[in-house]
Amino acid sequence: MDIITNDLYLNTKGFSDIHDITERVNHLIGESGFDEGFCHIFVVGSTASVSTMEFEPALVKDIKEKLENFASKNMRSHHSETWGDDNGFSHIRATFMGPGITVPIRNGNCILGTWQQIVILDHDNRPRKRHVIVQIAGKKKNED
């Protein structure tokens, strides 16, 4: 089994801005030539997260509303009081959602549901350039 590590970058707006990166991940898997294995997607930083969802406008709006109910951008936080950056809510959202996911690969493709996409959520309180690591481990069909 071999491992290939790739870097993706994307510009985000913050406040749980959601980006579908499924096509970019699938492209990297195709370039790897691996037929079987797994792909780990990890966002660097403590104010962003990775998940899967049906990426469509109404659900994106629902997710943002629920995240605001869970940890409001206006909430009081010890972190914000200590550092003065008013982004304690973003750390809480990212911590509860997690920085990475692993997706299995079969026949050279991610195994995802019909309406399931891989997404990055930037929870910070300002625009960012996010760094995403896509690590693919696998083997080609003809390898033992």
Contact map, one row per residue, 1 for C-alpha under 8 A:
111000000000000000000000000000000000000000000000000000000000000000000000000000000000000000000000000000000000000000000000000000000000000011100000
111100000000000000000000000000000000000000000000000000000000000000000000000000000000000000000000000000000000000000000000000000000000000011100000
111110000000000000000000000000000000000000000000000000000000000000000000000000000000000000000000000000000000000000000000000000000000001111000000
011111000000000000000000000000010000000000000000000000000000000000000000000000000000000000000000000000000000000000000000000000000000001110000000
001111100000000000000000000000000000000000000000000000000000000000000000000000000000000000000000000000000000000000000000000000000000111100000000
000111110000000000000000000100000000000000000000000000000000000000000000000000000000000000000000000000000000000000000000000000000000111000000000
000011111000000000000000000000000000000000000000000000000000000000000000000000000000000000000000000000000000000000000000000000000011110000000000
000001111100000000000000000000000000000000000000000000000000000000000000000000000000000000000000000000000000000000000000000000000011110000000000
000000111110000000000000000000000000000000000000000000000000000000000000000000000000000000000000000000000000000000000000000000001111000000000000
000000011111000000000000000000000000000000000000000000000000000000000000000000000000000000000000000000000000000000000000000000001110000000000000
000000001111100000000000000000000000000000000000000000000000000000000000000000000000000000000000000000000000000000000000000000111100000000000000
000000000111110010000000000000000000000000000000000000000000000000000000000000000000000000000000000000000000000000000000010000111100000000000000
000000000011111010000000000000000000000000000000000000000000000000000000000000000000000000000000000000000000000000000000010001110000000000000000
000000000001111110000000000000000000000000000000000000000000000000000000000000000000000000000000000000000000000000000000011111110000000000000000
000000000000111110000000000000000000000000000000000000000000000000000000100000000000000001000000000000000000000000000000011111000000000000000000
000000000000011111000000000000000000000000000000000000000000000100100000000000000000000000000000000000000000000000000000111100000000000000000000
000000000001111111100000000000000000000000000000000000000000000000000000000000000000000000000000000000000000000000000000111000000000000000000000
000000000000000111110000000000000000000000000000000000000001000000000000000000000000000000000000000000000000000000000011110000000000000000000000
000000000000000011111000000000000000000000000000000000000000000000000000000000000000000000000000000000000000000000000011100000000000000000000000
000000000000000001111110000000000000000000000000000000100000000000000000000000000000000000000000000000000000000000001111000000000000000000000000
000000000000000000111111100000000000000000000000000000000000000000000000000000000000000000000000000000000000000000001111000000000000000000000000
000000000000000000011111110000000000000000000000000000000000000000000000000000000000000000000000000000000000000000001110000000000000000000000000
000000000000000000011111111000000000000000000000000000000000000000000000000000000000000000000000000000000000000000000000000000000000000000000000
000000000000000000001111111100000000000000000000000000000000000000000000000000000000000000000000000000000000000000000000000000000000000000000000
000000000000000000001111111110000000000000000000000000000000000000000000000000000000000000000000000000000000000000000000000000000000010000000000
000000000000000000000111111111000000000000000000000000000000000000000000000000000000000000000000000000000000110000000000000000000000000000000000
000000000000000000000011111111100000000000000000000000000000000000000000000000000000000000000000000000000000000000000000000000000000000000000000
000001000000000000000001111111110000000000000000000000000000000000000000000000000000000000000000000000000000000000000000000000000000000000000000
000000000000000000000000111111111100001000000000000000000000000000000000000000000000000000000000000000000001110000000000000000000000000100000000
000000000000000000000000011111111100000000000000000000000000000000000000000000000000000000000000000000000001100000000000000000000000000000000000
000000000000000000000000001111111000000000000000000000000000000000000000000000000000000000000000000000000000000000000000000000000000000000000000
000100000000000000000000000111111100000000000000000000000000000000000000000000000000000000000000000000000000000000000000000000000000000100000000
000000000000000000000000000011111110000000000000000000000000000000000000000000000000000000000000000000000001000000000000000000000000000000110000
000000000000000000000000000011011111100000000000000000000000000000000000000000000000000000000000000000000001000000000000000000000000000011111000
000000000000000000000000000000001111100000000000000000000000000000000000000000000000000000000000000000001111100000000000000000000000000001111000
000000000000000000000000000000000111110000000000000000000000000000000000000000000000000000000000000000011111000000000000000000000000000001111000
000000000000000000000000000000000111111000000000000000000000000000000000000000000000000000000000000000011100000000000000000000000000000111100000
000000000000000000000000000000000001111100000000000000000000000000000000000000000000000000000000000001111000010000000000000000000000000111000000
000000000000000000000000000010000000111110000000000000000000000000000000000000000000000000000000000001111000010000000000000000000000011110000000
000000000000000000000000000000000000011111000000000000000000000000000000000000000000000000000000000111100000000000000000000000000000111100000000
000000000000000000000000000000000000001111100000010000000000000000000000000000000000000000000000000111000000000000000000000000000001111000000000
000000000000000000000000000000000000000111110000010000000000000000000000000000000000000000000000001110000000000000000000000000000001110000000000
000000000000000000000000000000000000000011111001110000000000000000000000000000000000000000000000001100000000000000000001000000000111100000000000
000000000000000000000000000000000000000001111101000000000000000000000000000000000000000000000000001000000000000000000000000000000111100000000000
000000000000000000000000000000000000000000111111000000000000000000000000000000000000000000000000000000000000000000000000000000000000000000000000
000000000000000000000000000000000000000000011111000000000000000000000000000000000000000000100110001000000000000000000000000000000000000000000000
000000000000000000000000000000000000000000001111100000000000000000000000000000000000000001101110000000000000000000000000011100000000000000000000
000000000000000000000000000000000000000000111111110000000000000000000000000000000000000001100100001000000000000000000001111100000000000000000000
000000000000000000000000000000000000000000100011111000000000000000000000000000000000000000000110111100000000000000000001111000000000000000000000
000000000000000000000000000000000000000011100001111100000000000000000000000000000000000000000000111110000000000000000111100000000000000000000000
000000000000000000000000000000000000000000000000111110000000000000000000000000000000000000000000110110000000000000000111100000000000000000000000
000000000000000000000000000000000000000000000000011111000000000000000000000000000000000000000000000000000000000000011110000000000000000000000000
000000000000000000000000000000000000000000000000001111100000000000000000000000000000000000000000000000000000000000111110000000000000000000000000
000000000000000000000000000000000000000000000000000111110010000000000000000000000000000000000000000000000000000000111000000000000000000000000000
000000000000000000010000000000000000000000000000000011111011000000000000000000000000000000000000000000000000000000111010000000000000000000000000
000000000000000000000000000000000000000000000000000001111111000000000000000000000000000000000000000000000000000000000000000000000000000000000000
000000000000000000000000000000000000000000000000000000111111100000000000000000000000000000000000000000000000000000000000000000000000000000000000
000000000000000000000000000000000000000000000000000000011111110000000000000000000000000000000000000000000000000000000000000000000000000000000000
000000000000000000000000000000000000000000000000000001111111111000000000000000000000000000000000000000000000000000000000000000000000000000000000
000000000000000001000000000000000000000000000000000000111111111100000000000000000000000000000000000000000000000000000000000000000000000000000000
000000000000000000000000000000000000000000000000000000001111111110000000000000000000000000000000000000000000000000000000000000000000000000000000
000000000000000000000000000000000000000000000000000000000111111111000000000000000000000000000000000000000000000000000000000000000000000000000000
000000000000000000000000000000000000000000000000000000000011111111100000000000000000000000000000000000000000000000000000000000000000000000000000
000000000000000100000000000000000000000000000000000000000001111111110000000000000000000000000000000000000000000000000000000000000000000000000000
000000000000000000000000000000000000000000000000000000000000111111111000000000000000000000000000000000000000000000000000000000000000000000000000
000000000000000000000000000000000000000000000000000000000000011111111100000000000000000000000000000000000000000000000000000000000000000000000000
000000000000000100000000000000000000000000000000000000000000001111111111000000000000000000001000000000000000000000000000000000000000000000000000
000000000000000000000000000000000000000000000000000000000000000111111111100000000000000000000000000000000000000000000000000000000000000000000000
000000000000000000000000000000000000000000000000000000000000000011111111000000000000000000000000000000000000000000000000000000000000000000000000
000000000000000000000000000000000000000000000000000000000000000001111111000000000000000000001000000000000000000000000000000000000000000000000000
000000000000000000000000000000000000000000000000000000000000000000111111101000000000000011011000000000000000000000000000000000000000000000000000
000000000000000000000000000000000000000000000000000000000000000000111111111000000000000010000000000000000000000000000000000000000000000000000000
000000000000001000000000000000000000000000000000000000000000000000010011111000000000001011000000000000000000000000000000000010000000000000000000
000000000000000000000000000000000000000000000000000000000000000000000001111100000000000010000000000000000000000000000000000000000000000000000000
000000000000000000000000000000000000000000000000000000000000000000000011111110000000000010000000000000000000000000000000000000000000000000000000
000000000000000000000000000000000000000000000000000000000000000000000000011111011000000100000000000000000000000000000000000000000000000000000000
000000000000000000000000000000000000000000000000000000000000000000000000001111111000000110000000000000000000000000000000000000000000000000000000
000000000000000000000000000000000000000000000000000000000000000000000000000111111100000100000000000000000000000000000000000000000000000000000000
000000000000000000000000000000000000000000000000000000000000000000000000000011111111011100000000000000000000000000000000000000000000000000000000
000000000000000000000000000000000000000000000000000000000000000000000000000111111111111100000000000000000000000000000000000000000000000000000000
000000000000000000000000000000000000000000000000000000000000000000000000000111111111110000000000000000000000000000000000000000000000000000000000
000000000000000000000000000000000000000000000000000000000000000000000000000001111111000000000000000000000000000000000000000000000000000000000000
000000000000000000000000000000000000000000000000000000000000000000000000000000111111110000000000000000000000000000000000000000000000000000000000
000000000000000000000000000000000000000000000000000000000000000000000000000000111111110000000000000000000000000000000000000000000000000000000000
000000000000000000000000000000000000000000000000000000000000000000000000000000011011111100000000000000000000000000000000000000000000000000000000
000000000000000000000000000000000000000000000000000000000000000000000000000000111011111110000000000000000000000000000000000010000000000000000000
000000000000000000000000000000000000000000000000000000000000000000000000100000110000111111100000000000000000000000000000000110000000000000000000
000000000000000000000000000000000000000000000000000000000000000000000000000111110000111111110000000000000000000000000000000000000000000000000000
000000000000000000000000000000000000000000000000000000000000000000000011111010000000011111111000000000000000000000000000001000000000000000000000
000000000000001000000000000000000000000000000011000000000000000000000010100000000000001111111100000000000000000000000000001110000000000000000000
000000000000000000000000000000000000000000000111000000000000000000000000000000000000001111111110000000000000000000000000001100000000000000000000
000000000000000000000000000000000000000000000000000000000000000000000010000000000000000111111111000000000000000000000000000000000000000000000000
000000000000000000000000000000000000000000000010000000000000000000100110000000000000000011111111100000000000000000000000001000000000000000000000
000000000000000000000000000000000000000000000111100000000000000000000000000000000000000001111111111000000000000000000000001000000000000000000000
000000000000000000000000000000000000000000000110100000000000000000000000000000000000000000111111111000000000000000000000000000000000000000000000
000000000000000000000000000000000000000000000000000000000000000000000000000000000000000000011111110000000000000000000000000000000000000000000000
000000000000000000000000000000000000000000000000111000000000000000000000000000000000000000001111111000000000000000000000000000000000000000000000
000000000000000000000000000000000000000000000000111000000000000000000000000000000000000000000111111100000000000000000000000000000000000000000000
000000000000000000000000000000000000000001110101110000000000000000000000000000000000000000000110111110000000000000000000000000000000000000000000
000000000000000000000000000000000000000111100000111000000000000000000000000000000000000000000000011111000000000000000000000000000000000000000000
000000000000000000000000000000000000000111000000011000000000000000000000000000000000000000000000001111100000000000000000000000000000000000000000
000000000000000000000000000000000000011110000000000000000000000000000000000000000000000000000000000111110000000000000000000000000000000000000000
000000000000000000000000000000000000011100000000000000000000000000000000000000000000000000000000000011111000011100000000000000000000000000000000
000000000000000000000000000000000001111000000000000000000000000000000000000000000000000000000000000001111100011000000000000000000000000000000000
000000000000000000000000000000000011111000000000000000000000000000000000000000000000000000000000000000111111111000000000000000000000000000000000
000000000000000000000000000000000011100000000000000000000000000000000000000000000000000000000000000000011111111000000000000000000000000000000000
000000000000000000000000000000000011000000000000000000000000000000000000000000000000000000000000000000001111100000000000000000000000000000000000
000000000000000000000000000011001111000000000000000000000000000000000000000000000000000000000000000000001111110000000000000000000000000000000000
000000000000000000000000010011000010000000000000000000000000000000000000000000000000000000000000000000001111111000000000000000000000000000000000
000000000000000000000000010010000000011000000000000000000000000000000000000000000000000000000000000000111101111100000000000000000000000000000000
000000000000000000000000000000000000000000000000000000000000000000000000000000000000000000000000000000111100111110000000000000000000000000000000
000000000000000000000000000000000000000000000000000000000000000000000000000000000000000000000000000000100000011111111000000000000000000000000000
000000000000000000000000000000000000000000000000000000000000000000000000000000000000000000000000000000000000001111110000000000000000000000000000
000000000000000000000000000000000000000000000000000000000000000000000000000000000000000000000000000000000000000111110000000000000000000000000000
000000000000000000000000000000000000000000000000000011100000000000000000000000000000000000000000000000000000000111111000000000000000000000000000
000000000000000000000000000000000000000000000000000111100000000000000000000000000000000000000000000000000000000111111100000000000000000000000000
000000000000000000011100000000000000000000000000000111100000000000000000000000000000000000000000000000000000000100111110000000000000000000000000
000000000000000000011100000000000000000000000000011110000000000000000000000000000000000000000000000000000000000000011111000000000000000000000000
000000000000000001111100000000000000000000000000011110100000000000000000000000000000000000000000000000000000000000001111100000000000000000000000
000000000000000001111000000000000000000000100001111000000000000000000000000000000000000000000000000000000000000000000111110000000000000000000000
000000000000000111100000000000000000000000000001111000000000000000000000000000000000000000000000000000000000000000000011111000000000000000000000
000000000001111111000000000000000000000000000011100000000000000000000000000000000000000000000000000000000000000000000001111100000000000000000000
000000000000011110000000000000000000000000000011100000000000000000000000000000000000000011101100000000000000000000000000111110000000000000000000
000000000000011100000000000000000000000000000011000000000000000000000000000000000000001001100000000000000000000000000000011111100000000000000000
000000000000011000000000000000000000000000000000000000000000000000000000100000000000011001000000000000000000000000000000001111100000000000000000
000000000000111000000000000000000000000000000000000000000000000000000000000000000000000000000000000000000000000000000000000111110000000000000000
000000000011110000000000000000000000000000000000000000000000000000000000000000000000000000000000000000000000000000000000000111111000000000000000
000000000011110000000000000000000000000000000000000000000000000000000000000000000000000000000000000000000000000000000000000001111100000000000000
000000001111000000000000000000000000000000000000000000000000000000000000000000000000000000000000000000000000000000000000000000111110000000000000
000000001111000000000000000000000000000000110000000000000000000000000000000000000000000000000000000000000000000000000000000000011111000000000000
000000111100000000000000000000000000000000110000000000000000000000000000000000000000000000000000000000000000000000000000000000001111100000000000
000000111000000000000000000000000000000011110000000000000000000000000000000000000000000000000000000000000000000000000000000000000111110000000000
000011110000000000000000000000000000000111110000000000000000000000000000000000000000000000000000000000000000000000000000000000000011111000000000
000011110000000000000000100000000000001111000000000000000000000000000000000000000000000000000000000000000000000000000000000000000001111100000000
001111000000000000000000000000000000001110000000000000000000000000000000000000000000000000000000000000000000000000000000000000000000111110000000
001110000000000000000000000010010000111100000000000000000000000000000000000000000000000000000000000000000000000000000000000000000000011111000000
111100000000000000000000000000000100111000000000000000000000000000000000000000000000000000000000000000000000000000000000000000000000001111100000
111000000000000000000000000000000111110000000000000000000000000000000000000000000000000000000000000000000000000000000000000000000000000111110000
110000000000000000000000000000001111100000000000000000000000000000000000000000000000000000000000000000000000000000000000000000000000000011111010
000000000000000000000000000000001111000000000000000000000000000000000000000000000000000000000000000000000000000000000000000000000000000001111110
000000000000000000000000000000000111000000000000000000000000000000000000000000000000000000000000000000000000000000000000000000000000000000111110
000000000000000000000000000000000000000000000000000000000000000000000000000000000000000000000000000000000000000000000000000000000000000000011111
000000000000000000000000000000000000000000000000000000000000000000000000000000000000000000000000000000000000000000000000000000000000000000111111
000000000000000000000000000000000000000000000000000000000000000000000000000000000000000000000000000000000000000000000000000000000000000000000111
